[in-house]
Amino acid sequence: MKLTTRGDYSVRAMLDLSLQPGFGPASVSAISARQHLPMPYLEKLLIELRRAGLVKSIRGAHGGYKLAKKPTQISLSDILVAVGESLVAETPAGSTADPNLAADWVTLMVWRRLNEKLQAALASISLADLYYDARSWQAAQGEVSNYIV
């Protein structure tokens, strides 16, 4: 189970927007610079996040992207789904489970339950939770206005 680059970049961009005064707007170039993300790739992800209704684009000299909802209303699951990603607990590599054997059936059910719990956890973690985690980390580091996550 691993967060892909696509999922990681999307979460980092959304967290960056949540850390902005008033939750944005922030330009793609500013997010890219703060988060050390490739700008063309970030632009594509932000378009997908906009289509999913998680961010809004603002035109003009002071435009960019901003959150479309409050951070408490955006879950980690929402962000990953918006960019076509998911986290799943996978059976161990090389597993040759036979669903006709009781022991293998139990093993398959354990993995199914783990996936259900994982999906519930992703849905329960809000962008606000990540915001507070990031702010706590920044405070512990003595940082006040550094938005690198």
Sequence and secondary structure as in RCSB ss.txt:
>XXXX:A:sequence
MKLTTRGDYSVRAMLDLSLQPGFGPASVSAISARQHLPMPYLEKLLIELRRAGLVKSIRGAHGGYKLAKKPTQIS
LSDILVAVGESLVAETPAGSTADPNLAADWVTLMVWRRLNEKLQAALASISLADLYYDARSWQAAQGEVSNYIV
>XXXX:A:secstr
    HHHHHHHHHHHHHHTSGGG  B HHHHHHHHT  HHHHHHHHHHHHHTTSEEEE STT EEEESS GGG B
HHHHHHHTT        TT    TTSHHHHHHHHHHHHHHHHHHHHHHH BHHHHHHHHHHHHHHHT SS    
